[in-house]
Amino acid sequence: MGDVRSMEATGALAAVTAAAPPRRTGRARLVVGYLAIAAILPYFTLKLFWIAGSTVGISTVSPLGAAVVRGGNVVTAAMEVVAIVIILAFTHSWGLRAPAWLVLAPTWVGIGLLAPFIFTGSVVAVAALTGSSAVGDGSLAPWVGPLVYGSFGAQAIGITASFVL
């Protein structure tokens, strides 16, 4: 009788252990995640300034209406918040409880949109250092293009690396 109870207890313990999600450990995962979030912050900060009505980095006023520009800035800032949440989900144990589709769908879309900037960000940065304008129509300050393109490229690498880790 004692053997049956111990076997039942062992079976119950094994079932609980099997149902528990694996713990995420490792500093590299956290470091990569926080570096990816740090790469988002310059672009996100610029968006927040523009949403608040600042003209930092803007050389000429957009021919689009102010409401359209502000709406576009709000949408793209919200996309950055989604990227931050995804990175945190990939790098922290609570992310294991999130439904896979809720994390992976925006990840695939985001990486698909951002991946080209891994290469173009370098081109824009080199062009800015040499004094030529490789991006835009002159309506933004010369430093805005490298900041945006570099941030996007770093985000693509960071989201991908945090997913892999």
DSSP file (Angstrom, degrees, kcal/mol; ACC not computed):
  #  RESIDUE AA STRUCTURE BP1 BP2  ACC     N-H-->O    O-->H-N    N-H-->O    O-->H-N    TCO  KAPPA ALPHA  PHI   PSI    X-CA   Y-CA   Z-CA
    1    1 A M     >        0   0    0      0, 0.0     4,-1.8     0, 0.0     5,-0.2   0.000 360.0 360.0 360.0 -41.8    0.0    0.0    0.0
    2    2 A G  H  >  +     0   0    0      1,-0.2     4,-2.1     2,-0.2     5,-0.2   0.850 360.0  54.5 -63.2 -35.0    2.9    2.4    0.8
    3    3 A D  H  > S+     0   0    0      2,-0.2     4,-2.0     1,-0.2    -1,-0.2   0.867 105.3  52.5 -67.1 -36.4    4.4    1.7   -2.5
    4    4 A V  H  > S+     0   0    0      2,-0.2     4,-2.4     1,-0.2    -2,-0.2   0.921 110.1  48.1 -65.4 -44.0    1.2    2.6   -4.4
    5    5 A R  H  X S+     0   0    0     -4,-1.8     4,-2.8     1,-0.2    -2,-0.2   0.910 111.8  48.9 -64.6 -42.2    1.0    6.0   -2.6
    6    6 A S  H  X S+     0   0    0     -4,-2.1     4,-2.4     1,-0.2    -1,-0.2   0.871 111.4  50.0 -67.4 -34.0    4.6    6.8   -3.2
    7    7 A M  H  X S+     0   0    0     -4,-2.0     4,-2.4     2,-0.2    -1,-0.2   0.895 111.8  48.4 -68.8 -38.6    4.2    5.9   -6.9
    8    8 A E  H  X S+     0   0    0     -4,-2.4     4,-2.5     2,-0.2    -2,-0.2   0.918 113.0  47.8 -65.4 -42.8    1.1    8.2   -7.1
    9    9 A A  H  X S+     0   0    0     -4,-2.8     4,-2.4     2,-0.2    -2,-0.2   0.906 112.2  49.0 -64.4 -41.7    2.9   11.0   -5.4
   10   10 A T  H  X S+     0   0    0     -4,-2.4     4,-2.3     2,-0.2    -1,-0.2   0.904 111.9  49.4 -64.2 -40.9    5.9   10.6   -7.7
   11   11 A G  H  X S+     0   0    0     -4,-2.4     4,-2.1     2,-0.2    -2,-0.2   0.899 111.2  49.0 -64.4 -40.9    3.5   10.6  -10.7
   12   12 A A  H  X S+     0   0    0     -4,-2.5     4,-2.3     2,-0.2    -2,-0.2   0.905 111.5  49.4 -65.3 -41.2    1.8   13.7   -9.5
   13   13 A L  H  X S+     0   0    0     -4,-2.4     4,-2.6     1,-0.2    -2,-0.2   0.905 110.6  50.3 -64.0 -41.5    5.1   15.5   -9.0
   14   14 A A  H  X S+     0   0    0     -4,-2.3     4,-2.4     2,-0.2    -1,-0.2   0.887 110.0  50.7 -63.9 -38.7    6.2   14.5  -12.4
   15   15 A A  H  X S+     0   0    0     -4,-2.1     4,-1.7     2,-0.2    -2,-0.2   0.909 112.3  46.2 -66.3 -41.8    3.0   15.8  -13.9
   16   16 A V  H  X S+     0   0    0     -4,-2.3     4,-1.4     2,-0.2    -2,-0.2   0.917 113.9  48.8 -66.0 -43.0    3.4   19.2  -12.1
   17   17 A T  H  < S+     0   0    0     -4,-2.6    -2,-0.2     1,-0.2    -1,-0.2   0.893 111.3  49.7 -63.4 -40.7    7.0   19.4  -13.1
   18   18 A A  H  < S+     0   0    0     -4,-2.4    -1,-0.2     1,-0.2    -2,-0.2   0.835 110.6  50.6 -68.3 -31.7    6.2   18.6  -16.8
   19   19 A A  H  < S+     0   0    0     -4,-1.7    -1,-0.2    -5,-0.2    -2,-0.2   0.749  89.8  94.2 -79.1 -23.5    3.4   21.2  -16.8
   20   20 A A  S  < S-     0   0    0     -4,-1.4     3,-0.1    -3,-0.2    -4,-0.0  -0.486  83.0-116.6 -71.6 135.3    5.6   24.0  -15.4
   21   21 A P        -     0   0    0      0, 0.0    -1,-0.1     0, 0.0    -2,-0.1  -0.376  36.5 -97.2 -68.7 150.2    7.3   26.2  -18.1
   22   22 A P        -     0   0    0      0, 0.0     2,-0.3     0, 0.0    74,-0.1  -0.387  40.2-112.6 -66.6 144.8   11.0   26.1  -18.3
   23   23 A R        -     0   0    0     -3,-0.1     2,-0.6    -2,-0.1    -3,-0.0  -0.563  23.2-131.1 -76.9 140.1   12.8   28.9  -16.5
   24   24 A R        +     0   0    0     -2,-0.3     2,-0.3     2,-0.0    69,-0.2  -0.821  36.7 168.2 -91.1 124.8   14.6   31.4  -18.7
   25   25 A T        +     0   0    0     -2,-0.6     4,-0.1    67,-0.1     2,-0.0  -0.885  18.9  87.9-131.1 163.9   18.1   32.0  -17.4
   26   26 A G     >  -     0   0    0     -2,-0.3     4,-1.0     2,-0.1     3,-0.0   0.145  55.9-128.8 117.3 130.7   21.2   33.6  -18.8
   27   27 A R  H  > S+     0   0    0      1,-0.2     4,-3.1     2,-0.2     5,-0.2   0.830 102.7  65.9 -74.1 -33.2   22.6   37.1  -18.8
   28   28 A A  H  > S+     0   0    0      1,-0.2     4,-2.8     2,-0.2     5,-0.3   0.905  99.9  51.8 -58.4 -41.6   23.2   37.2  -22.5
   29   29 A R  H  > S+     0   0    0      1,-0.2     4,-2.2     2,-0.2    -1,-0.2   0.925 113.7  43.3 -60.6 -45.7   19.5   37.1  -23.2
   30   30 A L  H  X S+     0   0    0     -4,-1.0     4,-2.8     2,-0.2     5,-0.2   0.912 113.6  50.7 -67.8 -42.6   18.8   40.0  -20.8
   31   31 A V  H  X S+     0   0    0     -4,-3.1     4,-2.4     1,-0.2     5,-0.2   0.941 112.3  46.8 -61.1 -47.5   21.8   42.0  -22.1
   32   32 A V  H  X S+     0   0    0     -4,-2.8     4,-2.3    -5,-0.2    -1,-0.2   0.913 112.9  50.6 -60.9 -42.9   20.7   41.6  -25.7
   33   33 A G  H  X S+     0   0    0     -4,-2.2     4,-2.1    -5,-0.3    -2,-0.2   0.929 112.7  44.2 -61.8 -46.4   17.1   42.5  -24.8
   34   34 A Y  H  X S+     0   0    0     -4,-2.8     4,-2.2     1,-0.2    -1,-0.2   0.840 111.9  53.0 -71.3 -31.4   18.0   45.6  -23.0
   35   35 A L  H  X S+     0   0    0     -4,-2.4     4,-1.8    -5,-0.2    -1,-0.2   0.894 108.6  51.2 -66.5 -38.4   20.5   46.7  -25.7
   36   36 A A  H  X S+     0   0    0     -4,-2.3     4,-1.0     2,-0.2    -2,-0.2   0.909 110.6  48.0 -64.0 -41.3   17.7   46.2  -28.3
   37   37 A I  H >X S+     0   0    0     -4,-2.1     4,-1.4     1,-0.2     3,-0.6   0.899 108.4  54.5 -65.5 -39.4   15.4   48.4  -26.2
   38   38 A A  H 3< S+     0   0    0     -4,-2.2    -1,-0.2     1,-0.2    -2,-0.2   0.852 104.2  55.9 -61.7 -33.4   18.2   51.0  -25.9
   39   39 A A  H 3< S+     0   0    0     -4,-1.8     4,-0.5     1,-0.2    -1,-0.2   0.777 106.4  51.4 -68.8 -25.6   18.4   51.0  -29.7
   40   40 A I  H <X S+     0   0    0     -4,-1.0     4,-2.6    -3,-0.6     3,-0.3   0.823  93.1  76.2 -77.2 -32.7   14.7   51.9  -29.8
   41   41 A L  H  X S+     0   0    0     -4,-1.4     4,-2.9     1,-0.2     5,-0.2   0.815  88.2  53.1 -58.3 -41.0   14.9   54.8  -27.4
   42   42 A P  H  > S+     0   0    0      0, 0.0     4,-2.1     0, 0.0    -1,-0.2   0.955 116.2  39.7 -61.3 -46.6   16.4   57.5  -29.7
   43   43 A Y  H  > S+     0   0    0     -4,-0.5     4,-2.3    -3,-0.3    -2,-0.2   0.919 117.0  50.1 -65.7 -43.1   13.8   57.1  -32.4
   44   44 A F  H  X S+     0   0    0     -4,-2.6     4,-2.3     1,-0.2    -1,-0.2   0.898 110.2  50.4 -62.6 -41.5   11.0   56.7  -29.8
   45   45 A T  H  X S+     0   0    0     -4,-2.9     4,-2.3    -5,-0.2    -1,-0.2   0.911 109.0  51.4 -63.0 -43.0   12.1   59.8  -28.0
   46   46 A L  H  X S+     0   0    0     -4,-2.1     4,-2.3    -5,-0.2    -2,-0.2   0.914 109.6  50.6 -59.5 -43.1   12.2   61.8  -31.3
   47   47 A K  H  X S+     0   0    0     -4,-2.3     4,-2.7     1,-0.2    -2,-0.2   0.907 108.5  51.6 -61.2 -42.3    8.6   60.5  -32.0
   48   48 A L  H  X S+     0   0    0     -4,-2.3     4,-2.0     2,-0.2    -1,-0.2   0.897 109.1  50.8 -63.2 -39.4    7.5   61.7  -28.5
   49   49 A F  H  <>S+     0   0    0     -4,-2.3     5,-2.6     2,-0.2     4,-0.4   0.939 112.2  46.7 -60.8 -46.2    9.0   65.1  -29.1
   50   50 A W  H ><5S+     0   0    0     -4,-2.3     3,-1.1     1,-0.2    -2,-0.2   0.881 110.1  52.4 -66.1 -37.9    7.1   65.4  -32.5
   51   51 A I  H 3<5S+     0   0    0     -4,-2.7    -1,-0.2     1,-0.3    -2,-0.2   0.888 107.1  54.0 -62.8 -37.6    3.9   64.2  -30.9
   52   52 A A  T 3<5S-     0   0    0     -4,-2.0    -1,-0.3    -5,-0.2    -2,-0.2   0.545 127.1-101.6 -75.0  -6.0    4.2   66.9  -28.3
   53   53 A G  T < 5S+     0   0    0     -3,-1.1    -3,-0.2    -4,-0.4    -2,-0.1   0.482  70.9 147.5 102.0   3.4    4.6   69.5  -31.0
   54   54 A S      < -     0   0    0     -5,-2.6    -1,-0.3    -6,-0.2    -2,-0.0  -0.336  40.2-152.9 -69.7 153.8    8.4   70.0  -31.0
   55   55 A T    >   +     0   0    0      3,-0.0     3,-2.4     2,-0.0    -1,-0.1   0.145  42.2 144.4-111.4  17.4   10.1   70.8  -34.3
   56   56 A V  T 3  S+     0   0    0      1,-0.3     3,-0.1   -10,-0.1    -6,-0.1  -0.374  76.9  10.3 -59.2 128.5   13.5   69.3  -33.3
   57   57 A G  T 3  S+     0   0    0      1,-0.2    84,-2.9    -2,-0.1     2,-0.6   0.410 101.4 117.1  82.7  -2.3   15.1   67.7  -36.3
   58   58 A I  B <   +A  140   0A   0     -3,-2.4    82,-0.3    82,-0.3    -1,-0.2  -0.885  36.3 177.8-104.0 122.0   12.5   69.3  -38.7
   59   59 A S  S    S+     0   0    0     80,-2.7     2,-0.3    -2,-0.6    81,-0.2   0.852  70.8  19.0 -89.6 -39.7   13.9   71.7  -41.3
   60   60 A T  S    S-     0   0    0     79,-1.7    -1,-0.3     0, 0.0     2,-0.1  -0.969  87.1-101.7-133.4 149.7   10.7   72.5  -43.2
   61   61 A V        -     0   0    0     -2,-0.3    -6,-0.0    -3,-0.1    -2,-0.0  -0.435  43.2-110.0 -69.4 139.4    7.1   72.2  -42.3
   62   62 A S        -     0   0    0      1,-0.1    -1,-0.1    -2,-0.1     7,-0.1  -0.427  12.0-135.4 -69.4 141.6    5.3   69.2  -43.8
   63   63 A P  S    S+     0   0    0      0, 0.0    -1,-0.1     0, 0.0     2,-0.1   0.671  84.4  91.3 -70.2 -14.6    2.7   70.0  -46.6
   64   64 A L  S    S-     0   0    0      1,-0.1    -2,-0.1     2,-0.1     5,-0.0  -0.421  95.2 -90.0 -74.0 156.6    0.5   67.4  -44.8
   65   65 A G     >  -     0   0    0      1,-0.1     4,-2.2    -2,-0.1     3,-0.3  -0.293  31.7-116.8 -65.2 152.6   -1.9   68.6  -42.2
   66   66 A A  H  > S+     0   0    0      1,-0.2     4,-2.7     2,-0.2     5,-0.2   0.859 115.5  55.0 -59.6 -36.8   -0.6   68.7  -38.6
   67   67 A A  H  > S+     0   0    0      2,-0.2     4,-2.4     1,-0.2    -1,-0.2   0.876 107.9  49.0 -66.1 -36.9   -3.3   66.2  -37.6
   68   68 A V  H  > S+     0   0    0     -3,-0.3     4,-2.4     2,-0.2    -2,-0.2   0.924 113.3  46.2 -67.3 -44.8   -2.0   63.7  -40.2
   69   69 A V  H  X S+     0   0    0     -4,-2.2     4,-2.2     2,-0.2    -2,-0.2   0.930 114.3  47.5 -63.9 -45.9    1.6   64.1  -39.2
   70   70 A R  H  X S+     0   0    0     -4,-2.7     4,-2.4     1,-0.2    -2,-0.2   0.910 111.4  51.7 -62.9 -41.7    0.7   63.8  -35.5
   71   71 A G  H  X S+     0   0    0     -4,-2.4     4,-2.4     2,-0.2    -2,-0.2   0.911 109.8  49.0 -61.1 -43.0   -1.4   60.7  -36.2
   72   72 A G  H  X S+     0   0    0     -4,-2.4     4,-2.4     1,-0.2    -1,-0.2   0.889 111.5  49.7 -62.9 -39.5    1.4   59.1  -38.1
   73   73 A N  H  X S+     0   0    0     -4,-2.2     4,-2.1     2,-0.2    -2,-0.2   0.876 109.9  50.7 -67.6 -37.2    3.8   59.8  -35.3
   74   74 A V  H  X S+     0   0    0     -4,-2.4     4,-2.3     2,-0.2    -2,-0.2   0.924 111.6  48.1 -65.4 -43.9    1.4   58.3  -32.8
   75   75 A V  H  X S+     0   0    0     -4,-2.4     4,-1.8     1,-0.2    -2,-0.2   0.934 114.2  45.0 -63.3 -46.5    1.0   55.1  -34.8
   76   76 A T  H  X S+     0   0    0     -4,-2.4     4,-1.4     1,-0.2    -1,-0.2   0.841 112.0  52.3 -70.6 -31.4    4.8   54.7  -35.3
   77   77 A A  H  X S+     0   0    0     -4,-2.1     4,-1.8     2,-0.2    -1,-0.2   0.899 108.2  52.0 -66.7 -39.5    5.4   55.4  -31.6
   78   78 A A  H  X S+     0   0    0     -4,-2.3     4,-2.1     1,-0.2    -2,-0.2   0.870 105.1  55.7 -63.1 -36.2    2.9   52.7  -30.7
   79   79 A M  H  X S+     0   0    0     -4,-1.8     4,-2.1     1,-0.2    -1,-0.2   0.868 105.6  52.1 -63.1 -35.7    4.7   50.3  -33.0
   80   80 A E  H  X S+     0   0    0     -4,-1.4     4,-2.2     2,-0.2    -1,-0.2   0.882 106.8  52.3 -67.5 -38.0    7.9   51.0  -31.0
   81   81 A V  H  X S+     0   0    0     -4,-1.8     4,-2.4     2,-0.2    -2,-0.2   0.911 108.3  51.3 -63.3 -41.4    6.0   50.2  -27.8
   82   82 A V  H  X S+     0   0    0     -4,-2.1     4,-2.5     1,-0.2    -2,-0.2   0.915 108.5  52.0 -60.7 -42.8    4.9   46.9  -29.3
   83   83 A A  H  X S+     0   0    0     -4,-2.1     4,-2.4     1,-0.2    -2,-0.2   0.903 109.0  50.0 -61.1 -41.2    8.5   46.2  -30.2
   84   84 A I  H  X S+     0   0    0     -4,-2.2     4,-2.4     2,-0.2    -1,-0.2   0.922 111.0  48.7 -63.2 -44.0    9.6   46.9  -26.6
   85   85 A V  H  X S+     0   0    0     -4,-2.4     4,-2.4     2,-0.2    -2,-0.2   0.900 111.1  50.6 -63.7 -40.5    6.9   44.5  -25.2
   86   86 A I  H  X S+     0   0    0     -4,-2.5     4,-2.2     2,-0.2    -2,-0.2   0.927 110.3  49.0 -63.1 -45.2    7.9   41.8  -27.7
   87   87 A I  H  X S+     0   0    0     -4,-2.4     4,-1.3     1,-0.2    -2,-0.2   0.917 112.1  48.7 -61.3 -43.2   11.6   42.1  -26.7
   88   88 A L  H  X S+     0   0    0     -4,-2.4     4,-1.4     1,-0.2     7,-0.3   0.887 109.5  53.0 -64.2 -37.9   10.6   41.9  -23.0
   89   89 A A  H  < S+     0   0    0     -4,-2.4    -1,-0.2     1,-0.2     6,-0.2   0.877 110.2  47.9 -64.6 -36.8    8.4   38.9  -23.7
   90   90 A F  H  < S+     0   0    0     -4,-2.2    -1,-0.2     1,-0.2    -2,-0.2   0.761 118.6  39.8 -72.6 -24.2   11.3   37.1  -25.4
   91   91 A T  H  < S+     0   0    0     -4,-1.3     2,-0.3    -5,-0.2    -2,-0.2   0.507 107.8  61.9-108.8  -5.0   13.7   37.9  -22.6
   92   92 A H  S >< S-     0   0    0     -4,-1.4     3,-1.6    -3,-0.1     4,-0.3  -0.907  80.0-120.8-124.3 153.1   11.7   37.4  -19.4
   93   93 A S  G >  S+     0   0    0     -2,-0.3     3,-1.6     1,-0.3     4,-0.3   0.783 107.5  67.0 -64.4 -28.2    9.9   34.3  -18.0
   94   94 A W  G >  S+     0   0    0      1,-0.3     3,-1.3     2,-0.2     4,-0.3   0.771  87.9  70.3 -64.6 -21.5    6.5   35.9  -18.1
   95   95 A G  G X  S+     0   0    0     -3,-1.6     3,-1.0    -7,-0.3    -1,-0.3   0.739  83.9  69.1 -66.3 -21.8    6.7   35.9  -21.9
   96   96 A L  G <  S+     0   0    0     -3,-1.6    -1,-0.3    -4,-0.3    -2,-0.2   0.745  94.7  56.4 -67.3 -22.1    6.4   32.2  -21.8
   97   97 A R  G <  S+     0   0    0     -3,-1.3    -1,-0.2    -4,-0.3    -2,-0.2   0.595  86.2  98.6 -85.2 -11.2    2.8   32.6  -20.7
   98   98 A A  S <  S-     0   0    0     -3,-1.0     5,-0.1    -4,-0.3     2,-0.1  -0.525  89.2-100.5 -76.2 141.6    1.9   34.8  -23.7
   99   99 A P    >>  -     0   0    0      0, 0.0     4,-1.0     0, 0.0     3,-0.7  -0.394  30.1-126.9 -60.3 137.5    0.1   33.0  -26.6
  100  100 A A  H >> S+     0   0    0      1,-0.3     4,-3.4     2,-0.2     3,-0.8   0.883 107.1  53.8 -55.9 -43.3    2.7   32.4  -29.3
  101  101 A W  H 3> S+     0   0    0      1,-0.2     4,-1.7     2,-0.2    -1,-0.3   0.836 102.4  59.0 -63.5 -31.7    0.6   34.0  -32.1
  102  102 A L  H <4 S+     0   0    0     -3,-0.7    -1,-0.2     1,-0.2    -2,-0.2   0.796 118.4  29.7 -69.1 -27.5    0.4   37.2  -30.0
  103  103 A V  H <X S+     0   0    0     -4,-1.0     4,-1.2    -3,-0.8    -2,-0.2   0.833 121.4  48.3 -96.6 -42.4    4.1   37.6  -29.9
  104  104 A L  H  X S+     0   0    0     -4,-3.4     4,-2.8    -5,-0.2     5,-0.2   0.863 102.2  60.2 -74.1 -36.3    5.2   35.9  -33.1
  105  105 A A  H  X S+     0   0    0     -4,-1.7     4,-2.0    -5,-0.3     5,-0.2   0.957 111.6  38.6 -59.6 -52.5    2.8   37.7  -35.6
  106  106 A P  H  > S+     0   0    0      0, 0.0     4,-2.9     0, 0.0    -1,-0.2   0.818 114.1  58.2 -68.0 -25.9    4.1   41.2  -34.8
  107  107 A T  H  X S+     0   0    0     -4,-1.2     4,-3.0     2,-0.2     5,-0.3   0.949 107.4  45.3 -65.1 -47.9    7.6   39.9  -34.6
  108  108 A W  H  X S+     0   0    0     -4,-2.8     4,-2.1     2,-0.2    -1,-0.2   0.920 116.7  45.5 -62.1 -44.2    7.5   38.5  -38.1
  109  109 A V  H  X S+     0   0    0     -4,-2.0     4,-2.2    -5,-0.2     5,-0.2   0.944 115.2  47.6 -64.1 -47.3    6.0   41.7  -39.5
  110  110 A G  H  X S+     0   0    0     -4,-2.9     4,-2.5     1,-0.2     5,-0.2   0.920 113.1  46.1 -62.1 -45.9    8.4   43.9  -37.5
  111  111 A I  H  X S+     0   0    0     -4,-3.0     4,-2.7     1,-0.2    -1,-0.2   0.900 111.8  53.4 -65.2 -38.4   11.5   42.0  -38.6
  112  112 A G  H  < S+     0   0    0     -4,-2.1    -1,-0.2    -5,-0.3    -2,-0.2   0.891 114.5  40.9 -61.9 -39.4   10.3   41.9  -42.2
  113  113 A L  H  < S+     0   0    0     -4,-2.2    -2,-0.2    -5,-0.2    -1,-0.2   0.844 122.4  40.1 -76.1 -33.7    9.9   45.7  -42.2
  114  114 A L  H >< S+     0   0    0     -4,-2.5     3,-1.7    -5,-0.2     4,-0.4   0.751  92.4  82.3 -90.2 -25.5   13.1   46.4  -40.2
  115  115 A A  T >X S+     0   0    0     -4,-2.7     3,-1.9     1,-0.3     4,-0.5   0.849  85.3  58.7 -53.8 -42.1   15.5   43.9  -41.8
  116  116 A P  H >> S+     0   0    0      0, 0.0     4,-2.3     0, 0.0     3,-0.8   0.800  96.4  65.2 -58.9 -24.9   16.4   46.1  -44.9
  117  117 A F  H <> S+     0   0    0     -3,-1.7     4,-1.9     1,-0.2    36,-0.4   0.658  83.1  74.6 -73.9 -14.2   17.5   48.8  -42.5
  118  118 A I  H <4 S+     0   0    0     -3,-1.9     4,-0.5    -4,-0.4    -1,-0.2   0.911 112.2  26.6 -59.4 -39.8   20.4   46.6  -41.3
  119  119 A F  H <X S+     0   0    0     -3,-0.8     4,-1.5    -4,-0.5     3,-0.4   0.885 123.6  48.4 -89.8 -45.6   22.0   47.3  -44.6
  120  120 A T  H  X S+     0   0    0     -4,-2.3     4,-2.7     1,-0.2     5,-0.2   0.814 103.5  63.2 -69.8 -28.2   20.6   50.7  -45.5
  121  121 A G  H  X S+     0   0    0     -4,-1.9     4,-2.2    28,-0.3    -1,-0.2   0.897 103.5  48.8 -60.9 -39.4   21.3   52.1  -42.1
  122  122 A S  H  > S+     0   0    0     -4,-0.5     4,-2.4    -3,-0.4    -1,-0.2   0.908 111.0  49.8 -65.2 -42.4   25.0   51.6  -42.7
  123  123 A V  H  X S+     0   0    0     -4,-1.5     4,-2.4     1,-0.2    -2,-0.2   0.921 112.3  47.1 -63.1 -44.5   24.8   53.3  -46.1
  124  124 A V  H  X S+     0   0    0     -4,-2.7     4,-2.4     2,-0.2    10,-0.2   0.892 111.4  51.3 -66.0 -39.6   23.0   56.3  -44.6
  125  125 A A  H  X S+     0   0    0     -4,-2.2     4,-2.1    -5,-0.2    -2,-0.2   0.924 112.0  46.0 -63.9 -44.2   25.4   56.6  -41.7
  126  126 A V  H  X S+     0   0    0     -4,-2.4     4,-1.7     1,-0.2    -2,-0.2   0.911 112.4  51.3 -64.6 -41.8   28.4   56.6  -44.1
  127  127 A A  H  X>S+     0   0    0     -4,-2.4     5,-1.6     1,-0.2     4,-0.5   0.900 109.7  49.8 -62.1 -40.5   26.7   59.1  -46.3
  128  128 A A  H ><5S+     0   0    0     -4,-2.4     3,-0.7     1,-0.2    -1,-0.2   0.886 109.4  51.6 -66.0 -38.0   26.1   61.4  -43.4
  129  129 A L  H 3<5S+     0   0    0     -4,-2.1    -1,-0.2     1,-0.2    -2,-0.2   0.813 110.1  49.1 -68.5 -29.2   29.7   61.2  -42.3
  130  130 A T  H 3<5S-     0   0    0     -4,-1.7    -1,-0.2     2,-0.2    -2,-0.2   0.490 118.4-111.3 -89.2  -3.1   30.9   62.1  -45.8
  131  131 A G  T <<5S+     0   0    0     -3,-0.7     2,-0.2    -4,-0.5    -3,-0.2   0.407  77.1 121.6  93.5  -3.8   28.5   65.1  -45.9
  132  132 A S      < -     0   0    0     -5,-1.6     2,-0.8    -6,-0.2    -1,-0.3  -0.616  63.0-124.2 -92.0 156.6   26.2   63.8  -48.6
  133  133 A S        +     0   0    0     -2,-0.2    -5,-0.1     1,-0.1    -9,-0.1  -0.871  32.7 169.6-101.6 108.9   22.5   63.4  -48.0
  134  134 A A        +     0   0    0     -2,-0.8     2,-0.4   -10,-0.2    -1,-0.1   0.508  61.9  45.0 -96.6  -5.6   21.5   59.8  -48.8
  135  135 A V  S    S+     0   0    0    -11,-0.1     3,-0.3     7,-0.1    10,-0.1  -0.994  92.6   7.2-142.6 144.4   17.9   60.0  -47.4
  136  136 A G  S    S-     0   0    0     -2,-0.4    -3,-0.0     1,-0.2     0, 0.0  -0.068  76.5 -82.6  86.3 178.4   15.0   62.3  -47.5
  137  137 A D  S    S-     0   0    0      0, 0.0    -1,-0.2     0, 0.0    -4,-0.0   0.196  70.0 -93.1-109.3  12.8   14.0   65.4  -49.3
  138  138 A G  S    S+     0   0    0     -3,-0.3    -2,-0.1     2,-0.1   -79,-0.0   0.440  98.3 113.7  89.8  -0.3   15.8   67.9  -47.1
  139  139 A S  S    S+     0   0    0    -80,-0.1   -80,-2.7   -81,-0.1   -79,-1.7   0.653  72.4  56.2 -78.8 -13.4   12.7   68.5  -44.8
  140  140 A L  B    S-A   58   0A   0    -82,-0.3   -82,-0.3   -81,-0.2    -2,-0.1  -0.849  98.6 -94.8-115.9 154.6   14.5   66.9  -41.9
  141  141 A A    >>  -     0   0    0    -84,-2.9     3,-1.7    -2,-0.3     4,-0.6  -0.279  40.8-109.9 -60.9 151.1   17.9   67.7  -40.3
  142  142 A P  T 34 S+     0   0    0      0, 0.0     3,-0.2     0, 0.0    -1,-0.1   0.746 115.7  57.4 -58.8 -25.0   20.8   65.7  -41.6
  143  143 A W  T 3> S+     0   0    0      1,-0.2     4,-1.8     2,-0.1     5,-0.1   0.665  90.7  72.7 -80.2 -16.2   21.2   63.8  -38.4
  144  144 A V  H <> S+     0   0    0     -3,-1.7     4,-2.8     2,-0.2     5,-0.2   0.921  92.5  53.4 -67.7 -44.1   17.6   62.4  -38.4
  145  145 A G  H  X S+     0   0    0     -4,-0.6     4,-3.0     1,-0.2     5,-0.4   0.945 111.2  43.7 -58.1 -53.1   18.1   59.9  -41.2
  146  146 A P  H  > S+     0   0    0      0, 0.0     4,-2.5     0, 0.0     5,-0.3   0.895 114.6  51.5 -60.3 -38.4   21.1   58.2  -39.6
  147  147 A L  H  X S+     0   0    0     -4,-1.8     4,-2.1     2,-0.2    -2,-0.2   0.949 116.0  40.0 -62.0 -48.1   19.4   58.1  -36.3
  148  148 A V  H  X S+     0   0    0     -4,-2.8     4,-2.6     2,-0.2     5,-0.2   0.952 119.4  43.9 -67.8 -50.6   16.2   56.6  -37.7
  149  149 A Y  H  X S+     0   0    0     -4,-3.0     4,-2.3    -5,-0.2   -28,-0.3   0.905 115.7  48.4 -64.4 -41.6   17.9   54.1  -40.1
  150  150 A G  H  X S+     0   0    0     -4,-2.5     4,-2.5    -5,-0.4    -1,-0.2   0.904 111.9  49.7 -64.1 -41.4   20.5   53.1  -37.5
  151  151 A S  H  X S+     0   0    0     -4,-2.1     4,-2.3    -5,-0.3    -2,-0.2   0.917 111.1  49.3 -63.3 -43.7   17.8   52.6  -34.8
  152  152 A F  H  X S+     0   0    0     -4,-2.6     4,-2.2     2,-0.2    -2,-0.2   0.919 111.8  48.2 -63.2 -43.6   15.7   50.5  -37.2
  153  153 A G  H  X S+     0   0    0     -4,-2.3     4,-2.1   -36,-0.4    -2,-0.2   0.923 112.5  48.3 -62.7 -44.4   18.6   48.3  -38.1
  154  154 A A  H  X S+     0   0    0     -4,-2.5     4,-2.8     1,-0.2    -1,-0.2   0.860 109.8  53.6 -64.7 -35.2   19.6   47.8  -34.5
  155  155 A Q  H  X S+     0   0    0     -4,-2.3     4,-3.2     2,-0.2     5,-0.3   0.923 107.0  51.1 -64.1 -43.7   16.0   46.9  -33.7
  156  156 A A  H  X S+     0   0    0     -4,-2.2     4,-2.0   -42,-0.2    -2,-0.2   0.930 114.6  43.1 -59.4 -46.0   15.9   44.3  -36.4
  157  157 A I  H  X S+     0   0    0     -4,-2.1     4,-2.9     2,-0.2    -2,-0.2   0.925 116.2  48.4 -65.5 -44.2   19.1   42.7  -35.0
  158  158 A G  H  X S+     0   0    0     -4,-2.8     4,-2.5     2,-0.2    -2,-0.2   0.896 112.0  46.7 -66.0 -42.2   17.9   43.0  -31.4
  159  159 A I  H  X S+     0   0    0     -4,-3.2     4,-2.0     2,-0.2    -1,-0.2   0.928 115.5  47.0 -65.3 -44.1   14.5   41.6  -31.9
  160  160 A T  H  X S+     0   0    0     -4,-2.0     4,-2.5    -5,-0.3    -2,-0.2   0.940 114.3  46.7 -62.6 -47.4   15.9   38.7  -33.9
  161  161 A A  H  X S+     0   0    0     -4,-2.9     4,-2.5     1,-0.2    -2,-0.2   0.898 111.9  50.0 -64.3 -40.6   18.6   38.0  -31.4
  162  162 A S  H  < S+     0   0    0     -4,-2.5    -1,-0.2    -5,-0.2    -2,-0.2   0.857 110.8  51.0 -67.9 -32.4   16.2   38.2  -28.4
  163  163 A F  H  < S+     0   0    0     -4,-2.0    -2,-0.2    -5,-0.2    -1,-0.2   0.936 111.6  47.0 -64.9 -47.1   13.9   35.7  -30.2
  164  164 A V  H  <        0   0    0     -4,-2.5    -2,-0.2     1,-0.3    -1,-0.2   0.899 360.0 360.0 -63.2 -41.2   16.8   33.3  -30.8
  165  165 A L     <        0   0    0     -4,-2.5    -1,-0.3    -5,-0.2    -2,-0.2   0.491 360.0 360.0 -74.2 360.0   18.0   33.5  -27.2
